[in-house]
Amino acid sequence: MTDSNAPAPERTDFIRNIVREDLASGKHTHIKTRFPPEPNGYLHLGHVRAIYTDFGIAAEFAGDCNLRFDDTNPAKEDPEYVDAIQDDVHWLGYEWHDLRHASDYFGVLYLSGEKLIRDGKAFVCDLSAEEVRATRGTLTEPGTPSPYRDRSVEENLDLFRRMRAGEFPDGSRTLRAKIDMASPNMNMRDPALYRIKHVEHQNTGNAWPIYPMYDYAHALSDAIEGITHSLCTLEFEDHRPLYDWAVDNVQLHAHPELLAPLIEQGLPNEAAKPRQIEFSRLNLDYTVMSKRKLMALVNEGLVDGWDDPRMPTLQGIRRRGYTPEALKLFVSRLGLSKQNSTIDYTVLENTLREDLDSRAERRMAVLNPLKLVLTNLPADHRETLSFANHPKDESMGSREIGFSNVLWIDVEDFAEVPPKGWKRLVPGGEVRLRGAGIVRADEVVKDDAGNIVELRGWLDPESRPGMEGANRKIKGTIHWVDAATGVPTEFRLYDRLFTVPNPDDDSEGKTYRDYLNPESRGVVHGYVEAAAADAAPETRFQFERTGYFVADRRDHTPSRPVFNRAVTLRDTWMQKEG
């Protein structure tokens, strides 16, 4: 027997092992991490692993995790993204210790730039961006030092202060680190630390005509906040030497005078030396997660906005019906590694099925309705039947469903000429109506075009649940919705946005736009039982025999229900690919 009160097994991976060693050795007594998105777009599935890791590790070791917006590029940033990111983090179930912005530290970063100049570690360069690229060299050839590299400290300080004062036009000068133009790591060939941009910032307005570069600002922001373990994805591995260079050469923890602008804002002095550790990105097939491409999909009207349920954004998959628990289960099972790989989309879908199987109440819905009239019941027949909300969990209770002489069944549950192995309704044949008894189809009614518009049948009065006749052997069971009490409903049937596993592959001269799935969104109109229509937005159900659905968080109302298909009951893509 398993002890339900036993502690959960200790999670082990290379990052957690590093944290344990740092605590055991006394290097750190308190763990501090951060999740540092740039507010230039919406969070997507690729960010879930980072959020889970940053917040999860901090919680496991009784530490803290900050949410920090690395807002150093105001031309591409927007308060809309800031609000959405906070909403996403909360939706996933996390709470940050402090909410910070890199822009909170602009004063500190500027003083740090002056320190680097005084120490002979930085210089003001007049080369244009194109000229810098031309002199950077190649992977096999060293770069050419800037002709401005040997400016005096006094001249560099004067020019940097004039940059700060807004004297120079955009792009005319940069502050560059003085490192090594022959370094095998291209990031270390005198990288830019500051550039001139006369752009209004969402937080600082027009106070700054210069803005720090990401690598510089990110490293020092971590140091300012006292981050012990700076966890990031593998693409930053080549940037780690620059990260360490900025931290080691500024040494904020040893120079409290540089923190004066921070202290003036009422923020604490927590400066320390952080350590950057990289882990693999979360990549999924049948998906693109480039912010640039996602923005193009939105701007070109190829999807219905950032929260389109086909989008891999957290706003999108939330609207699709995914749960925070399913996403956490997904990334937990994948674990952490140093090896990039692409995950099969079915792994994600299966975690949602697994999660919703246990938590989603059952309801009946008919997406493609066909009228069934029970001729042996009077026209005014009305009764209620009791149904369990979940077949495996009595604690979820039960509900009452209306039952009359007119029902809606699914078109696909009747065949005038049945294929081999057919177990559903046929002329003269019988099926079991879920929870209501055994029904026989006696008559098929067609319109002038020959389309079936109605079935007329007979309900065996001795076959109701609990009666002896209910034990008769009947091969098929179908679901239904009562026509008298059922509610007209819009069903949005979502599927994968792309038709190929790697839509980023342009080797055949195509782009991701060429692989858009024309069947990724369908809309049908049918009926749900009243107990589904009355549900609050974002309530998830298993519609029996159909799939898992969620009441749309934007459009659903009890009088006009709208349900989005989150996932089918079984994987249908294996059949397509097979």
Buried (B, 14 or more C-beta within 10 A) or exposed (E): EEEEEEEEEEEEBEBBEBBBEBBEEEEBEEBBBBBBBBBBBBBBBBBBBBBBBBBBBBBBBEBBBBBBBBBBBBEBBBEEBBEBBBBBBEBBEBEBBBEBBBBBBBBBBBBBBBBBBEEEBBBBBBBEEEEBEEBBBEEEEBBEBBEBEEBEBEBBBBBBBEBBEEEBEEEEBBBBBBBBBEBEBEBBBBBBBBBBBEBEBBBBEEEBBBBBBBBBBBBBBBBBBBBBBBBBBBEBBEBBBBBBBBBEBBBBBEEEEBBEBBEEEEBEBBBBBBBBBBBBBBBBBBBBBEBEBBBBBBEEEBBBBBBBBBBBBBBBBBBBBBBBBBBBBBBEEBEBEEEEEBBEBBEBBBBBBEBBEEBBBBBBBBBBBBBBBBEEBEEEBEEEBEBBBBEEEEEBEEBBBBBBBBBBBBBEBBBEEBEEEBBBBBBEBBBBBBBBBBBBBBEBEEEEEEEBEBBBBBBBEEBBEEEEEBEEEBEBBBBBBBBBBBBEBBBBBBBBBBBBBBBBEEEEEEEBEEBBBEEBBEEEEBBBBBBBBBBEBBBBBBBBBBBBBBBBBEBBEEEEBBBBBBBBBEBEBEEEEE
